[in-house]
C-alpha cells in the first residue's frame, strides 16, 4: 500500500470509432489532473462524435459518498467562454445589416460618447481595444446585475489608453459594453436574443440569464488546485512572476479589470446565474457549446450554418495581437473571439473560440469541421489555457488527423 487513494470515475456517454483518445484523455483528467465533475463534446462536419460526462455534479461535494453524479443534462457556469457566445450577436446583427462594425458606438448609444469616447468603434468593443477594462469605482455584485449601473458606469468611464491603439482584456466590462449595445440596436437584451435566435432554434441548453426552470440542472463551482508539473503536459501551471505580481497588486490594471465587480460575486448564487452578464455568467452543457460552434461553421441537423463566409472571416481574422495590457501575456483576438496562439492554444492555427477562466473552453476549426466544448465544476488557477481542456484538445486533434495544438 502506498497510502494514495485510487481515483475511480464512472465516465458516461458515447464516442465514435477513431475518437477513443478523447475518452482516454477525459478519464486521465480525473485520475491525474484533479478533475471533479466535467463534460466534453465534439462535433465534426455537423455530426456529434464525442459526448462524455463524469464525476459529481457539484465541485464542492466531490468527496461526499452521496454526492449527486454529473448527468447527461448537467450544465455549468462557463465564465469567460460566455464572451464567444455573446460575440455571436453583434456579428450576426452585422451580417443582417443591422449593425455597422466600423460605426462609433455613440451612433447607437449616445451617452457612451462621454469622457473622450466619441471615436470608439463597435469593433473596438469586440477586440478589447476600447481602453475600458477597468472602472474607477467598481460595482457591487448587486449593481453589476441590475441592468442599469453597469452600462452607466462604462458610458461615464474615461479610457485607460487611446481607444484603437492597443488591446487589453476587458474581463468584466465586456458584459455591459456588449449588452447595452445590443439592447440599443435591437430593443432586446443580449440574453433574450441568444435564447430566441440561437438556443431555441438549435435546441441548445445554453443561457445568458438562467431561467428558473433550469436552475436545478446546474452544478456548483469550486476551487481546484492545479496538479504537479508532470500532469500539466507542458502547460505553464504557475504564472510568470510579473503576472503573479500584477494579480497581487490591487492598483494594477490586471487586478482592477478582474475586480470591476467588488467584492467578487458568488457564482453559485441564483441571482448571479439568472443575471445577464455576457462576459462571465453564461451557463451551458458541453454538447450545447460544441453544437453552437458547429453551427457557426456548417449545417447541423438540417439547420443552415449561422455564419456566412464573410462573417466567419471576420470572426477569425486577427484584429489584436501581442502583449495584452490586462493579462500581461501575448494574446490574439478576432472580432469577439480568441484566436489560436501560445497563450491560448486551440484546435489548429485557423481555430477561433474562447476559454473561461479556470476551465471551460469552446472553439471551432473550419478547415477540419471540428467544434469542441468542455465544461467543468473544478476551477483551476488559469485564465487563457487549462491543462484539462488542452489534453482534450490535443486528443481531439490527433483523432481527427490534425496537427495537435501547441502549448506554451
N, C-alpha and C positions, 0 to 999 in steps of 0.2 A: 504493500500500500504506500502510495506516495503522498497521501493526505489531500490530494486535489480531487474535487468533485467533478465527475464527468458531466458535461453538458449534453442533455438529450432534448431534441426538439422534434416535434411531430409536424413535418412540413406537408402541407396540403396543396392540391391544385394539379395543374397539368403542364406538360412540356412536350412540344412536338419533337419528333426524331431530329437529331442534329443539334438541338439546343440543350441537351443534358448538362453541358458545362455551366450553364446558368444556374441550374438546380444545385450543382456541386458547390458553386460559389456562394449561393444563398445559404446552404447548410453550413459552410465554413464561416459565414458571418456569425452564426450562433455559437459554433464550437470554438472559434479562435479570435473573434473580433468583438465580442461582448454584446452582440445583438440581443434584444429582449422580445420585441414583437415587431413584425415588419411584413411588407408585401412587395413583390416586384412583378411587373408585367412588360411584355414586349409584343409589339405588332410588327409584321413585315408585309409590305405591299397590301396594307389594309386588312390583314388577317392576323388574329391573335395567335401567337406561337408559344408564349410563356405566360402563365398566370399562377403565381405561387404565393402562399402566405404561411405564417407560422409564428410560434411564440404566444405571448399573452397580449390581450387587448390593451391593458394598462401598463405603462412602463414602470410605474412605481409599485406594482404588485407582482413583479415577475417571480419573486421567491415564495409567494404565498401558495400553499398547497391547493387552495380552492380558487386560484386566480382564473378569471374568465379567459378562455382562449381567444386568440385572434381568429375571426371568422371570415368567410368569403366576402362579406359585405362590410367589413370593418373599414372605417375611414379615419383619417388623421389630419391634424393641422400640418400644413406643408411650408409654413413660414415663407421665406422669400421665393420659393418656387411659385408662389402666387403671382409674382411680378410678370412671369412669362405669360400666364393665363390672362392677366389684366391687360397686357400689351395687345392681345388679340383685338380688343375693342377699338382703339384708335386706328389700328392698321386696317381692320375691316370697314370702319367708317370712311377711311381714306379710299379704300377700294370701291366703295359705293358712291364716292363723290360727295360725301357729307362733311369731310374734314380735310383741310389743306395742311399737310405736314410742314410746309415752309411759311405758314402764316404766323404772325405774332400771337402768342397765347391770349394777349389782351383783345384780339379781334373777337374772341368768343367769351372772354371773361374780363370785362373792363377793369374791375377792381385790381386785377393782377398787375396792372401797369405801374403800380406804386413802387417807390424806392429804387428807381432806376432799372426796372424790368421791362421797359417798353419793347426792347429788341429780343427778348427771349422767345424763341420759336417753339412750336409744338414739338418738332423733332428733338429739341434740346431736352425736353422732359423725358423722352423715351431713351435718350442716350446718356443720361446722367451728366449733362453739360450745362444745366441751368444755373449752377452755382448755388443751389438751395438745399444742401444736405442737412443743414442744422437750423435750429430755431433759437433766437436769442433768449426766449423764455419757453422752456419745454412745456408740453401739455401734460396734464394729469391723465391717468387712464380713462377717467370719465369724460374729459374734454375730447380725448382722441377719438372717441366713438360716437360723439353726439351729432356728427354730420355738419356742424357749423364752425366749431372752434378751429379745427384743422385747416379747412380752406381759408378762413380769415387770417390765420397765422402765416401761412405761406404767401398769401397775397400781400401782406404787410412787410414781409421779411426782405431785407436787403441781401443781395447775393454775396457769397463769400469770395467770389472771384468774377472776373468779367465773363458773363454768360457766352457760351460758344467757344471759348478759348482753351478749355481744359475739361477733364472729367473727374468726377469723384462720386462714388456710390451714394445714392440717395436712399439710405436704408429704410427710413420711416416716412420721410416727407413725400416719397413716391405715392403713398396712399392718397393724400389729399390733393396732390397735383393732378394725377390722372383721374381720380374720382370726380373732382369738381369740373374738370374739362369735359368729361363725358356727360355729366349732368347738364352742363350749359349747352352742349351741342345737341343732345338727344331728348332732354327732358326726363330721362330715366337714370337711375343710379347704375353704376357700373356692374354691381352685383345682379341687379334685376335684368340688365342687358345680357349678361352671361347666361343667366337662368333661362331666359326666353329664346335667345338666338343660338346658343351653343349647347348647354347641358340638356335642355328639353329635347330638341330635335335629335341629338346624338345618343340620348339615353344615358347621360353621364351622372354618376354620383360625385359631383364637383360643385362646390358652392363658394361664393364670396358673400358671406352672410348666411349662416347655417339656419335652416328652418327648424322650428321646434319639433316637427315630426321626425326629423332625422337625428335629433340630439343624442339618443341612446346608442347610436351606431358608432360614435366617435370615441376612440381610446384616449387615455391620458398621457401627456408627455412627462418625461422625467429626465434628469441629467444623467449622463453616462460618461464614465472615464474612457479616454482613448486607450487602446491596448498598447503593449510594448512594441518597439520597432519591428521585430520580425513579422508580426501580424499586419503591419501597416503596408506591406508590399510596395515599398518605395515612396509612399506619400510622406510628406512632412507632417508629423503629428503634433509638433510644437511650433508655435510661430517664431519667426526670427525675433531677436531681441528688440529691434526697433519697433516692430509691430506690437509685441507684448507691452512695451513701454507706452505706446500710444493708447492702447486699450486701458492701461492702468492710470493714465493721466486724464483727470476729468476735464481739463481745459483743452485737450486735443480735439482736432476736427473729427477724428475717429470716434472718440467717446461721445462727443456731442451729437454726432449723426445717429449712433445707435441709441443714444439717450434722449432723443427728441420726445419720447414719452417717458415721463419720470414721476414716480417710481415705475419700474418695469411692470407691465400688465401681467395679470395671471392668465396665461394662455389656456388653462383648463377651465376657466370660468365661463358660464353660459353666456353672460353678456358680451364677453370678448368674442366668442365664437359666432354669435349672432350678428356682430357688427360687420360693416363693410369696410375692411382695411385691405385694399388691393396690394399693399406692399408686403403683408406679413401674415394675414389671418385666413387665407384660403384653406379649405378642407376638401379632401378628395381621397378616393381609393387609388391604388397604383394602376389598376386596369383602366380607370377613367382618365388618368393623366396620359397613359400610353395611347389610349383611343383618341383623345383630343389631339395629341400631336400627330398621330397617324392621319387624322382628318385634315390637318394643315397641308400635308404633302401628297395626299392621294385620296381616292374614293374609299369609303368604309361602309360595307354592308348596304350598298346602294345609295348612300349619301354622297353627293358630289364633294370634291375637295373644297376646303374653305378658302385657301389662299390661291388667288390667281398667280401665274408665273411671276408677274411683276411685283406682287406683294411678297412672295417668297424671297425674291431677290432683295427687297428692302429689309426683310427680317434678318437676313444673314450676311449682308454687306457691311463691312467694318465701318463704323462711324466714330468710335472712341477706342483708343489703344494706348498702351504704355502705363506708366506709373499712376495708379489710382490715388487721388488725393485723400480719399477716405480709408481705403483698405490697405494702402501702402504696399501693394503688390501690383504686378503688371496684369491688367485686365483688358478684355476686348468685348465691345458691345456692338451689336447691330441695333436696329430700331426696336428697342424693348427686350431684346434677348441677349444673354451672354453667348459668346462665340468660343469655340474650341481654342484652348491655349494652355500653357504650362500651369497657370494658377487654377484653371477650371477645365480639366480635360473632359471632352465629351466623346461621342462615338467615333468620330473621324474628323478630319480637318474642315469639312463643309458643314458640320453639325451646328445646330443652334438650340438653345433651351435656357433653363435657369435652375440653379441649385437653391436649396433652402438651408439657412444656417443650421448646422447641427445634423443634417442628414438627407432630407428629401431631395429628389432630383427628377426632372423631366426634360427630355430632349428628343430631337429627331435628326436623321441623316437622310436627306432626299436622295442621294446617289444610291444608297443601298435599300431604300424604302423602309428603314428601321425607325421605330418610335419606342421610347423607353420611359417607364415610370417606376419610381421607387419611393415608398413612404415608410417611416419608422416612428416608434414612440420613444426611442432612446437617443437623446440629443447629445452628441459629442461636441467637443470644443473645436469647431471649424466653421468657416464661412463659405468658401468657394469650392471646396472639394472634400468629400467624405470618403474615408477608406472603404467602407462597406459598399457604397454606391459605385466607387471606382472598380472594385473587384467584380461587381456585377456587369459594369460597362465593358470591362476587358473580356469577360466571358461571353457577352453578347456579341462583341466584335469578332472574336475568334470563331464563334459558332456560325456567324453569317459570312465568314471568309473575308472580313475586313481587316485592315491593319489595326491592331489593338491601339486604343487611345493611350497616349503617353502620360506619365505622371512626373511631378517635379521631384 
